[in-house]
Amino acid sequence: MALNVLSRRGQAFARGRDVSYVLVAVAVVGLVAALAVLDAERLAPGANITSIGDALWWVATTITTVGYGDQFPVTYAGRLVGLGLMVTGIALLGVITAALASWFVEKVAEAAQSAEQRTESEVLDLASEVAALRQELRQLLRERDRQD
């Protein structure tokens, strides 16, 4: 029992730690991507990502897969950065979805285990009650047989 509790707490801690690592990694990738796309785009003809603010906005909309389209790279290097950022955003959504699904599955399993334990306890109580009723019935039948 104690090992189960420690195991569950350890899994929850590990899951939270893993998500934290992913979020930090995505933030670092986002910052590097913003700097890379700004370097590639700021002097390109027809570029619309010309400031760090534009680059950060573009990173935010790209990594969250919103992609408004108001900011977009026009250079080959900028588009490669964008492709990497899109993959990072999809991976981030996958990690978050997996963490939430894992948490929901854990909670459902805990509820099912609790219900199973209650049911088992109730069945044992009923079995004891049936055994006591049988004993009482035997005793009543013996008393009746003595009176006849």
C-alpha positions in Angstrom: 0.0 0.0 0.0 2.7 2.5 1.0 4.7 1.6 -2.1 1.7 2.3 -4.3 1.3 5.8 -2.7 5.0 6.5 -3.1 4.9 5.2 -6.7 1.9 7.4 -7.6 3.5 10.4 -6.0 6.7 9.7 -7.8 5.0 9.4 -11.2 3.1 12.7 -10.6 6.4 14.4 -9.7 8.2 12.9 -12.7 5.3 13.9 -15.0 5.3 17.5 -13.7 9.1 17.6 -13.9 9.1 16.4 -17.5 6.5 18.9 -18.5 8.5 21.7 -16.8 11.6 20.6 -18.7 9.7 20.6 -22.0 8.2 24.1 -21.3 11.7 25.5 -20.5 13.1 23.8 -23.6 10.3 25.3 -25.8 10.9 28.7 -24.3 14.6 28.5 -25.1 13.9 27.2 -28.6 11.4 30.0 -29.1 13.9 32.7 -28.0 16.6 31.2 -30.3 14.1 31.0 -33.2 13.1 34.6 -32.7 16.7 35.7 -32.8 17.4 33.4 -35.8 14.4 34.6 -37.8 15.1 38.2 -37.0 18.7 37.8 -38.2 17.5 36.1 -41.4 14.6 38.5 -42.1 15.3 42.0 -40.9 17.3 43.1 -44.0 15.5 41.0 -46.6 13.4 42.8 -49.2 9.7 42.5 -48.4 10.3 41.3 -44.9 7.7 41.9 -42.3 9.7 40.6 -39.3 12.0 43.5 -38.7 12.1 43.9 -34.9 12.5 41.7 -31.9 8.8 42.3 -31.1 7.7 41.1 -34.5 10.0 38.0 -34.2 8.6 37.2 -30.7 5.0 37.6 -31.9 5.7 35.4 -34.9 7.3 32.8 -32.6 4.3 32.9 -30.3 1.8 32.5 -33.1 3.8 29.8 -34.9 4.7 27.6 -31.9 1.1 27.7 -30.6 0.0 26.7 -34.1 -2.3 29.7 -34.3 -0.4 31.3 -37.2 -2.3 34.5 -37.8 -0.4 35.2 -41.0 0.3 38.8 -40.1 4.0 38.0 -39.6 5.8 35.4 -41.8 9.3 34.7 -43.0 10.2 35.5 -46.6 13.7 34.1 -46.7 14.7 30.4 -47.1 16.5 30.5 -43.7 13.5 32.1 -42.0 11.2 29.5 -43.4 13.5 26.7 -42.2 13.3 28.3 -38.7 9.6 28.4 -39.1 9.4 24.7 -40.0 11.5 23.8 -36.9 9.2 25.9 -34.8 6.1 24.3 -36.2 7.4 20.8 -35.3 8.3 22.1 -31.8 4.8 23.5 -31.4 3.2 20.2 -32.4 5.5 18.3 -30.1 4.6 20.7 -27.3 0.9 20.1 -27.8 1.6 16.3 -27.8 3.5 16.5 -24.5 0.8 18.5 -22.9 -1.9 16.3 -24.2 0.0 13.2 -23.0 0.5 14.6 -19.6 -3.2 15.5 -19.2 -4.3 12.1 -20.5 -1.9 10.4 -18.1 -3.3 12.4 -15.2 -6.9 11.6 -16.2 -6.1 7.9 -16.5 -4.4 8.0 -13.1 -7.4 9.6 -11.5 -9.9 7.2 -13.1 -7.7 4.2 -12.0 -7.7 5.6 -8.4 -11.4 5.9 -8.4 -11.9 2.4 -9.8 -9.5 1.0 -7.3 -11.3 2.8 -4.5 -14.7 1.5 -5.7 -13.2 -2.0 -6.1 -12.0 -1.9 -2.5 -15.4 -0.7 -1.2 -17.2 -3.4 -3.2 -14.8 -6.1 -1.8 -15.4 -4.9 1.7 -19.2 -4.9 1.2 -19.0 -8.4 -0.3 -17.0 -9.6 2.7 -19.6 -8.0 5.1 -22.4 -9.7 3.2 -20.7 -13.0 3.3 -20.2 -12.7 7.1 -23.9 -11.8 7.5 -25.0 -14.8 5.4 -22.8 -17.1 7.5 -24.3 -15.6 10.7 -27.8 -16.1 9.3 -27.0 -19.7 8.3 -25.8 -20.3 11.8 -28.9 -18.8 13.3 -31.1 -20.8 11.0 -29.3 -24.0 12.0 -29.8 -23.2 15.6 -33.5 -22.4 15.1 -33.9 -25.7 13.2 -32.2 -27.7 16.0 -34.5 -26.0 18.6 -37.6 -26.8 16.5 -36.4 -30.4 16.0 -36.0 -30.7 19.9 -39.5 -29.4 20.4 -41.1 -31.9 18.0 
